[in-house]
């Protein structure tokens, strides 16, 4: 397909380069100003809702943390790897 377009562009190499740049610019402008605005309402990028157990968006499960003097709950997930190795310097190569 690109070979067919290249062979159809007139005016030798300068005309082919200018025509290719013009076609690429027109394609990007068509996508940017016509296709993407048309498709945006069909895509679920803005359909976000984050809730906790309380049912309120952004709310904490047991009310506000730290009101009774306790610390907020930490991350209760076990990591399947050791994070201490990230703090050690890399080994030096032997020369």
C-alpha beads as a LAMMPS data file, in Angstrom:
LAMMPS data file: protein, C-alpha beads

95 atoms
94 bonds

1 atom types
1 bond types

-500.0 500.0 xlo xhi
-500.0 500.0 ylo yhi
-500.0 500.0 zlo zhi

Masses

1 110.0

Atoms # bond

1 1 1 0.000 0.000 0.000
2 1 1 2.744 2.475 0.935
3 1 1 4.650 1.594 -2.221
4 1 1 1.564 2.302 -4.326
5 1 1 1.132 5.716 -2.641
6 1 1 4.843 6.510 -3.093
7 1 1 4.703 5.664 -6.806
8 1 1 1.585 7.832 -7.319
9 1 1 3.054 10.988 -5.703
10 1 1 4.272 13.461 -8.390
11 1 1 7.291 15.789 -8.828
12 1 1 10.205 13.460 -8.113
13 1 1 11.834 13.004 -4.724
14 1 1 11.072 16.519 -3.336
15 1 1 7.416 16.164 -4.325
16 1 1 7.210 12.683 -2.866
17 1 1 8.681 13.850 0.458
18 1 1 6.375 16.878 0.630
19 1 1 3.366 14.773 -0.376
20 1 1 4.198 12.131 2.232
21 1 1 4.482 14.794 4.927
22 1 1 1.178 16.332 3.809
23 1 1 -0.596 12.952 3.842
24 1 1 0.781 12.093 7.299
25 1 1 -0.269 15.503 8.670
26 1 1 -3.750 15.166 7.172
27 1 1 -4.127 11.675 8.673
28 1 1 -3.095 12.857 12.151
29 1 1 -5.422 15.888 11.921
30 1 1 -8.325 13.685 10.819
31 1 1 -7.754 11.336 13.764
32 1 1 -7.210 14.167 16.279
33 1 1 -10.151 16.384 15.317
34 1 1 -12.737 13.906 13.974
35 1 1 -12.218 10.274 14.981
36 1 1 -11.003 10.672 18.580
37 1 1 -13.699 13.214 19.607
38 1 1 -16.332 10.933 18.072
39 1 1 -14.998 7.851 19.923
40 1 1 -14.379 9.519 23.311
41 1 1 -17.966 9.160 24.651
42 1 1 -17.893 5.478 23.714
43 1 1 -14.780 4.767 25.810
44 1 1 -15.014 4.202 29.599
45 1 1 -12.048 6.385 30.659
46 1 1 -14.151 8.783 32.771
47 1 1 -16.370 6.090 34.292
48 1 1 -14.408 5.710 37.548
49 1 1 -15.839 5.202 41.018
50 1 1 -13.677 4.382 44.029
51 1 1 -15.462 3.329 47.205
52 1 1 -14.553 1.685 50.493
53 1 1 -16.624 -0.645 52.687
54 1 1 -18.590 2.339 54.006
55 1 1 -20.131 2.840 50.560
56 1 1 -19.062 6.478 50.377
57 1 1 -16.687 7.408 47.567
58 1 1 -13.243 7.838 49.106
59 1 1 -14.566 7.108 52.596
60 1 1 -12.682 5.033 55.125
61 1 1 -14.251 1.727 56.176
62 1 1 -14.383 2.555 59.874
63 1 1 -14.783 6.318 59.781
64 1 1 -11.885 8.750 59.806
65 1 1 -8.495 7.221 60.670
66 1 1 -6.642 8.382 63.732
67 1 1 -9.633 9.941 65.510
68 1 1 -9.228 7.675 68.534
69 1 1 -5.436 8.093 68.517
70 1 1 -4.735 4.879 66.637
71 1 1 -2.668 4.769 63.489
72 1 1 -4.423 4.108 60.208
73 1 1 -4.342 0.477 59.101
74 1 1 -1.277 -0.510 57.118
75 1 1 -0.884 -2.641 54.073
76 1 1 -1.930 -6.115 55.089
77 1 1 -0.618 -7.911 52.002
78 1 1 2.338 -10.284 52.146
79 1 1 4.942 -9.624 49.491
80 1 1 6.210 -12.703 47.660
81 1 1 9.746 -11.302 47.575
82 1 1 12.315 -9.713 49.871
83 1 1 12.440 -5.912 49.761
84 1 1 15.745 -5.711 51.650
85 1 1 17.662 -6.637 48.524
86 1 1 16.585 -3.365 46.903
87 1 1 18.590 -1.369 49.456
88 1 1 21.911 -3.166 48.963
89 1 1 24.423 -1.634 46.568
90 1 1 25.138 -3.582 43.383
91 1 1 28.264 -5.779 43.405
92 1 1 31.418 -4.271 41.952
93 1 1 32.929 -6.066 38.961
94 1 1 36.240 -7.859 39.432
95 1 1 39.021 -6.405 37.319

Bonds

1 1 1 2
2 1 2 3
3 1 3 4
4 1 4 5
5 1 5 6
6 1 6 7
7 1 7 8
8 1 8 9
9 1 9 10
10 1 10 11
11 1 11 12
12 1 12 13
13 1 13 14
14 1 14 15
15 1 15 16
16 1 16 17
17 1 17 18
18 1 18 19
19 1 19 20
20 1 20 21
21 1 21 22
22 1 22 23
23 1 23 24
24 1 24 25
25 1 25 26
26 1 26 27
27 1 27 28
28 1 28 29
29 1 29 30
30 1 30 31
31 1 31 32
32 1 32 33
33 1 33 34
34 1 34 35
35 1 35 36
36 1 36 37
37 1 37 38
38 1 38 39
39 1 39 40
40 1 40 41
41 1 41 42
42 1 42 43
43 1 43 44
44 1 44 45
45 1 45 46
46 1 46 47
47 1 47 48
48 1 48 49
49 1 49 50
50 1 50 51
51 1 51 52
52 1 52 53
53 1 53 54
54 1 54 55
55 1 55 56
56 1 56 57
57 1 57 58
58 1 58 59
59 1 59 60
60 1 60 61
61 1 61 62
62 1 62 63
63 1 63 64
64 1 64 65
65 1 65 66
66 1 66 67
67 1 67 68
68 1 68 69
69 1 69 70
70 1 70 71
71 1 71 72
72 1 72 73
73 1 73 74
74 1 74 75
75 1 75 76
76 1 76 77
77 1 77 78
78 1 78 79
79 1 79 80
80 1 80 81
81 1 81 82
82 1 82 83
83 1 83 84
84 1 84 85
85 1 85 86
86 1 86 87
87 1 87 88
88 1 88 89
89 1 89 90
90 1 90 91
91 1 91 92
92 1 92 93
93 1 93 94
94 1 94 95
